[in-house]
Amino acid sequence: MTAIDRARTVAVVGTGTMGQGIAQVALLAGHPVRLYDAAAGRAAEAAAAVGARLDRLVEKGRLERADADAARDRLHAADDLSELSDAALVVEAIVEQLPVKQELFAALEAIVAEDCLLATNTSSLSVTAIAGPLKNPGRFVGMHFFNPAPLLPLVEVVSGFATDGTSATRAWATAAAWGKTPVRCADTPGFIVNRIARPFYAEAFAVYEEQGADPATIDAVLRESGGFRMGPFQLTDLIGQDVNEAVTRSVWDSFFQSPKFAPSLAQRRLVESGRLGRKSGHGWFPYAGSDGAPETAPHTAAPAAAPEAVTVVGDLGHADALVAMMEEAGIAVERVGTGGPYIELPGEGQLVPADGRTSVEYADVVYFDLALDYRGATRIAISASEDTSAQAVEEATGLFQKLGKDVSVIGDVPGMIVARTVAMLIDLAADAVARGVASPEDIDTAMRLGVNYPLGPVEWNRLLGTDWAYDLLKNLHECCPTGRYAPSLALYRQAFAAKEETAS
């Protein structure tokens, strides 16, 4: 099944920001486009707004005037739903209310031709449920664009329980022909991005609620050590706390209130207080001026003396890059092959890669967080308990400062910040693959393009070793036995296979 022919009409129902964006994408791909809105006059207003966007593209040199004029000639506002009868594809982008969407598609089914593909842009409702009342649900599919649709490349093509394979393939091919990057997924709560992205927010909020660190510090660690483009506190302030929490609660409820998707009480209090983020002037951070930048700085440790020599015990895994970095910085390194893994400091404290345990369980242990790239990272978080000696913390701080890093000392939270976040992302991705939600490749593509992650969770898993996330979450689950951190069966199987291969 090929993409819908460019000579065929694409109709968009719903003329808000998303509807206008989808219309613009289809229009610039060469289709005649009809805009419809139930509110009188809205479709005409939306058509004018899309035309104005085309003019701005011309002014910026991104579109030729002749192409803009031709596109405007193909764009029409429809006053009645019956004017969509010749559409080959109808994309709905109306209010996120199931009965309203069901009523719309029942009406469309009676109007359009049998070969017309019906699509919803829903981000939170079940594609299967929307199509439930239809006589022919096989031609119904989800096409979830990301806002702003003209700029963001990702489209999640969602197959409901009754969607025909040919319909999903046709939607996928059409999105690709429009210059988008489509990914396929089954009809699961949150689809790919909104399902798998939950820990990025939830673990940061949990560290905050556990008094591990303040929002600015958590954001800085995830950006400067984890390689994420924005921290979750600043990002949810940008999205809107009410919007982000609503998605979290929707996914949580859809998974029968699974602890893996539990919302944050701290975020609930923000919403209740009206601190919704940039749009209200205050969210996790206060905002001033037009640039929307938070005014709060992260915690950064004061300068400390670096140790002159250390002993590296065992294999540090992904953090083994630190060995060469220490030697290059003039720190003498002795290696001991068995035991560990940890870096023994001169005062006999141990600097240990985050593994899901806490410093309070051991004598003089300082944990250090995961980094996407220890060479490229500009900040490293370390954690210690109240019983950890000041000397061990100072030596650990000085060591990373000697390597050119800012150091944030956080509370004794298991798994720290980047490590527990990445481990949970890996776990949810492995579970989604095992349940047939999407392929590993589509999951990584969706997470990179949909939320700008530096790596997809499957890529993280390969980088860190397929037993790394399992071991960390197993330890976290022992510390916090709520079920939230219990490794999935898929992750257990991966880890077991990896350990068997190592043993052989």
C-alpha positions in Angstrom: 0.0 0.0 0.0 1.4 3.3 -1.1 1.0 6.8 0.3 -2.2 8.8 -0.5 -1.8 10.4 -3.9 -1.0 14.1 -3.7 -3.9 14.9 -6.0 -6.3 13.6 -3.4 -7.9 15.8 -0.7 -6.8 15.7 2.9 -9.3 17.1 5.4 -8.4 18.3 8.9 -11.2 18.6 11.5 -10.3 20.9 14.4 -8.6 24.2 13.7 -6.5 24.8 16.8 -2.7 25.0 16.8 -2.3 21.3 16.0 -5.0 21.2 13.4 -3.5 24.2 11.6 0.0 22.6 11.8 -1.2 19.3 10.3 -3.0 21.2 7.5 0.2 23.1 6.7 2.2 19.9 6.5 -0.3 18.3 4.1 -0.6 21.4 2.1 3.1 21.8 1.5 3.3 18.1 0.6 1.0 19.1 -2.4 -2.4 18.0 -1.3 -5.6 20.0 -1.6 -6.6 20.6 2.0 -10.0 21.3 3.6 -10.3 22.7 7.1 -13.4 22.1 9.1 -14.4 23.3 12.6 -17.8 22.9 14.4 -17.6 26.5 15.5 -18.9 28.8 12.9 -16.2 30.9 11.2 -13.2 29.1 12.8 -12.3 27.2 9.7 -12.0 30.4 7.7 -10.0 32.0 10.4 -7.7 29.0 10.5 -7.2 29.0 6.7 -6.2 32.7 6.9 -3.8 31.8 9.8 -2.2 29.1 7.7 -1.9 31.5 4.7 -0.1 33.9 7.0 2.3 31.2 8.1 3.1 30.6 4.4 3.8 34.2 3.9 6.2 34.2 6.9 8.0 31.2 5.3 8.4 33.2 2.1 9.8 36.2 4.0 12.3 34.0 5.7 13.4 32.5 2.4 12.2 29.0 3.3 9.4 28.9 0.6 9.2 30.3 -2.9 6.4 32.8 -3.4 4.9 30.7 -6.3 4.8 27.6 -4.1 3.1 29.6 -1.3 0.5 31.0 -3.7 -0.2 27.5 -5.2 -0.6 26.1 -1.7 -3.0 28.9 -0.7 -5.1 28.1 -3.8 -5.4 24.5 -2.6 -6.5 25.4 0.9 -10.3 25.8 1.6 -12.4 26.2 4.6 -15.5 23.9 4.8 -18.7 25.2 6.3 -20.3 21.8 6.6 -19.0 18.3 7.3 -20.5 17.1 4.1 -17.9 19.1 2.2 -15.3 16.5 3.2 -17.0 13.8 1.2 -14.2 13.5 -1.4 -11.3 13.3 1.2 -8.9 10.4 0.9 -7.7 11.1 4.5 -9.4 12.9 7.4 -7.3 13.8 10.4 -9.1 14.8 13.5 -7.5 17.2 16.0 -10.4 18.2 18.3 -11.0 18.2 22.0 -9.7 15.2 23.9 -13.1 13.8 24.9 -14.0 10.3 23.8 -17.7 10.8 23.2 -17.1 13.9 21.1 -14.5 12.1 18.9 -16.7 9.0 18.6 -19.7 11.2 17.4 -17.5 13.0 14.9 -16.2 9.8 13.3 -19.6 8.2 13.2 -20.8 11.2 11.2 -17.7 11.1 8.9 -18.2 7.4 8.2 -21.6 8.2 6.7 -20.1 10.9 4.5 -16.7 9.8 3.1 -16.0 7.2 0.5 -15.1 3.6 1.5 -11.4 4.1 0.7 -11.1 7.1 2.9 -8.6 6.7 5.7 -9.8 8.0 9.1 -7.2 9.2 11.6 -7.1 10.7 15.0 -4.3 12.8 16.4 -5.2 11.9 20.0 -2.3 11.8 22.4 -4.2 10.4 25.4 -7.2 8.4 24.4 -7.5 4.9 23.1 -7.5 4.6 19.4 -9.4 1.4 19.7 -12.1 3.1 21.9 -12.6 6.0 19.5 -13.1 3.5 16.6 -15.3 1.2 18.7 -18.7 2.4 17.4 -17.6 2.5 13.7 -19.0 0.0 11.2 -15.6 -0.3 9.5 -13.0 0.3 12.3 -10.3 -1.4 10.0 -9.7 1.9 8.2 -9.2 3.8 11.4 -5.7 4.7 12.7 -3.9 7.0 15.0 -1.6 9.6 13.5 -0.1 11.4 16.5 1.8 14.5 15.4 4.0 16.4 17.8 3.6 20.2 18.3 4.5 22.2 16.4 3.6 19.8 13.6 5.4 21.7 10.7 8.7 21.5 12.6 8.8 18.3 14.6 9.5 15.2 12.4 8.0 12.5 14.5 4.6 10.9 13.8 3.4 7.9 15.9 1.2 5.7 13.6 -1.0 3.8 16.0 -2.9 0.6 15.2 -6.0 0.1 17.2 -7.2 -3.4 18.0 -9.3 -3.5 14.8 -7.1 -1.5 12.5 -6.2 -3.3 9.3 -2.5 -3.6 8.5 -3.0 -2.0 5.1 -4.5 1.1 6.8 -1.6 1.5 9.2 0.9 1.0 6.3 -1.0 3.6 4.2 -0.9 6.1 7.1 2.8 5.4 7.6 3.7 5.8 3.9 1.7 9.0 3.8 3.5 10.5 6.8 6.8 9.5 5.2 5.8 11.1 1.9 5.1 14.3 3.8 8.7 14.4 5.0 8.0 13.1 8.4 9.6 10.2 10.3 6.8 7.8 11.2 7.1 5.0 13.7 4.6 2.2 14.2 3.1 1.3 17.5 0.2 -0.6 19.0 -2.6 1.1 20.9 -1.1 1.3 24.3 -1.6 4.1 26.9 0.7 6.9 26.0 1.7 5.2 22.7 5.6 5.2 22.6 6.8 8.6 23.8 4.3 9.5 26.5 4.5 5.9 27.9 8.3 5.6 28.0 9.1 9.2 28.9 7.3 9.1 32.2 10.4 8.2 34.3 12.3 11.2 33.0 9.8 13.4 35.0 8.9 10.9 37.7 12.4 10.1 38.9 13.4 13.7 39.1 10.3 14.5 41.1 11.0 11.5 43.3 14.6 12.6 44.0 13.2 16.1 44.9 10.5 14.6 47.2 13.1 12.4 48.9 15.1 15.7 49.6 17.9 14.5 47.5 18.4 17.7 45.6 16.6 20.9 44.5 15.0 21.2 41.1 17.8 23.4 39.6 20.5 20.9 40.6 18.6 17.9 39.3 18.0 19.6 36.0 21.7 20.6 35.7 22.8 17.0 36.4 20.5 15.6 33.8 21.6 18.1 31.2 25.3 18.3 32.0 26.0 14.7 32.9 23.1 12.8 31.3 23.2 14.7 28.0 19.5 15.6 28.0 18.7 18.8 26.3 16.4 20.2 29.1 15.9 19.1 32.7 12.5 17.8 33.7 11.6 20.7 36.0 12.3 23.4 33.4 10.7 21.2 30.7 7.5 20.7 32.6 7.4 24.4 33.4 7.5 25.0 29.6 4.9 22.3 28.8 2.6 23.5 31.7 2.4 21.6 35.0 -1.3 21.0 34.5 -0.8 19.5 31.0 2.2 17.3 32.0 0.4 16.0 35.1 -2.8 15.3 33.2 -0.8 13.1 30.8 0.9 11.3 33.7 -2.4 10.7 35.4 -4.0 9.5 32.2 -1.2 6.9 31.6 -1.3 5.9 35.3 -5.1 5.4 35.2 -4.9 3.5 31.9 -2.4 1.1 33.4 -4.8 0.5 36.3 -2.7 2.7 38.6 0.5 0.8 38.2 3.2 2.1 40.6 5.6 2.4 37.7 3.5 5.3 36.4 2.5 6.9 39.7 2.1 10.7 39.6 4.0 13.1 41.8 2.4 14.6 44.9 4.7 17.6 44.7 3.6 18.3 41.1 0.0 17.9 42.2 0.6 20.6 44.8 2.0 22.9 42.1 -1.1 22.5 40.0 -3.4 23.1 43.0 -1.5 26.3 43.8 -1.8 27.6 40.3 1.9 27.5 39.7 1.7 26.1 36.2 5.0 27.1 34.8 6.1 29.8 32.4 2.5 30.6 31.4 1.6 31.6 34.9 5.0 33.2 35.7 5.9 30.5 38.3 6.2 26.8 38.4 9.1 24.8 39.8 11.0 28.0 39.2 10.0 31.7 39.2 10.3 33.4 35.8 11.0 37.0 34.8 11.4 38.7 31.5 10.7 37.3 28.1 13.4 34.7 27.7 11.7 32.3 30.1 14.9 31.3 31.8 14.7 30.1 35.4 16.4 32.3 37.9 17.6 29.6 40.2 21.2 28.2 40.0 22.2 24.6 40.7 24.2 23.6 43.8 27.9 23.4 42.9 30.5 22.3 45.5 33.3 24.7 46.6 36.8 23.9 45.4 38.4 20.9 47.1 41.9 19.3 47.0 42.3 16.4 44.6 43.9 13.2 45.7 47.4 12.6 44.3 46.9 8.8 43.9 43.9 6.4 43.9 43.4 2.6 43.4 40.8 1.4 40.9 39.4 -1.9 42.1 37.6 -4.1 39.5 35.9 -3.1 36.2 34.2 0.3 36.4 32.2 -0.6 33.3 31.0 2.5 31.4 32.8 4.7 33.9 36.2 3.1 33.1 36.9 6.1 30.9 37.7 7.9 34.2 40.9 5.9 34.6 42.6 7.5 31.6 41.2 10.9 32.5 42.7 10.6 36.0 46.1 9.6 34.6 46.0 12.5 32.1 45.2 14.9 35.0 48.3 13.7 36.9 46.6 11.5 39.4 48.5 8.2 39.9 46.3 5.2 39.3 46.9 1.7 40.6 44.6 -1.0 39.2 43.5 -4.1 41.1 41.7 -6.6 38.9 39.3 -8.4 41.3 36.6 -7.0 43.6 34.9 -3.7 43.4 34.0 -1.9 41.3 35.1 1.3 43.1 37.9 3.9 43.3 39.7 3.7 46.6 40.5 7.2 47.9 43.6 8.0 50.0 41.5 8.3 53.2 40.2 4.8 52.5 36.8 6.0 51.3 35.4 4.3 48.3 34.0 6.1 45.2 31.4 3.8 43.7 29.4 4.0 40.4 25.7 4.4 41.2 24.2 1.0 41.6 20.8 1.5 43.2 22.1 1.2 46.8 22.7 3.9 49.4 25.8 5.1 51.2 24.2 4.4 54.6 24.5 0.7 53.9 28.3 0.9 53.8 31.3 2.5 55.6 32.6 5.6 53.9 31.1 5.1 50.5 30.6 8.0 48.1 28.5 7.2 45.0 28.9 9.0 41.7 26.2 9.3 39.1 26.1 8.0 35.5 27.2 10.2 32.7 26.4 9.8 29.0 30.1 10.6 28.3 32.4 11.0 31.2 34.9 13.0 29.1 32.2 15.4 27.7 30.2 15.8 30.9 30.6 19.2 32.5 29.0 18.2 35.8 29.0 15.1 38.0 26.7 14.4 41.0 28.1 12.6 44.0 26.1 11.4 47.0 26.9 10.4 50.6 25.1 9.6 53.8 25.4 11.6 57.1 27.8 9.0 58.3 30.2 9.3 55.4 33.4 11.1 56.4 33.9 14.6 55.3 37.3 13.6 54.0 35.8 11.0 51.6 33.4 13.6 50.2 36.1 16.2 49.9 38.5 13.8 48.1 35.7 12.7 45.7 34.8 16.3 45.0 38.4 17.3 44.4 38.9 14.3 42.1 36.1 15.2 39.7 37.0 18.9 39.9 40.6 17.9 38.9 39.0 16.3 35.8 37.4 19.6 34.9 33.9 18.9 36.3 31.5 20.9 38.4 30.4 18.8 41.3 26.9 18.7 42.8 26.7 16.9 46.2 23.3 15.4 46.6 21.5 13.4 49.3 21.8 9.7 49.8 19.2 8.6 47.4 19.4 5.2 45.8 20.3 5.2 42.1 21.1 9.0 42.3 19.6 11.0 39.4 20.8 10.1 35.9 21.4 6.4 36.7 17.9 5.7 38.1 16.3 7.7 35.3 18.1 5.9 32.5 17.5 2.5 34.2 13.8 3.1 34.3 13.7 4.3 30.7 15.5 1.1 29.7 13.1 -1.0 31.7 9.9 0.5 30.2 11.4 0.3 26.7 12.3 -3.4 27.1 8.8 -4.1 28.5 7.2 -2.3 25.5 9.2 -4.3 23.0 8.4 -7.6 24.8 4.7 -6.7 24.7 4.7 -5.9 21.0 4.1 -2.2 21.4 6.8 -1.2 19.0 10.1 -2.3 17.6 13.4 -1.4 19.4 14.3 0.8 16.4 11.0 2.7 16.4 11.2 3.2 20.2 14.7 4.7 19.9 13.7 6.9 17.0 10.6 8.1 18.8 12.5 9.0 22.0 15.2 10.8 20.1 12.9 12.8 17.8 9.8 13.1 20.1 11.6 14.3 23.2 15.2 15.0 22.1 16.8 12.3 24.2 20.6 12.0 23.5 20.2 8.2 23.1 17.2 6.0 22.8 16.7 3.7 25.7 17.6 0.6 23.7 20.9 2.4 22.7 21.5 3.2 26.4 21.0 -0.5 27.2 23.6 -1.5 24.6 26.0 1.1 25.8 25.8 0.2 29.5 25.4 -3.6 29.1 22.1 -5.5 29.1 22.4 -6.5 32.8 23.3 -2.9 34.1 19.7 -1.6 34.4 18.4 -4.9 35.8 21.1 -4.9 38.6 20.5 -1.3 39.5 16.7 -1.6 39.6 16.9 -4.9 41.6 18.9 -3.0 44.2 16.5 0.0 44.1 13.5 -2.4 44.5 15.1 -3.8 47.6 15.5 -0.2 49.0 12.0 0.8 47.9 9.8 -2.3 47.6 6.7 -0.6 46.3 6.8 -2.3 42.9 7.8 0.9 41.1 11.4 -0.3 40.6 10.8 -4.1 40.2 12.5 -5.0 37.0 10.2 -6.2 34.2 10.3 -9.8 33.0 11.8 -8.6 29.8 14.7 -6.9 31.6 15.2 -10.0 33.7 15.5 -12.2 30.6 18.0 -9.9 29.1 20.1 -9.8 32.2 20.0 -13.5 32.7 21.1 -14.1 29.1 24.0 -11.6 29.5 25.1 -13.3 32.8 24.9 -16.7 31.2 27.0 -15.5 28.2 29.6 -14.0 30.6 29.8 -17.2 32.6 30.4 -19.3 29.5 
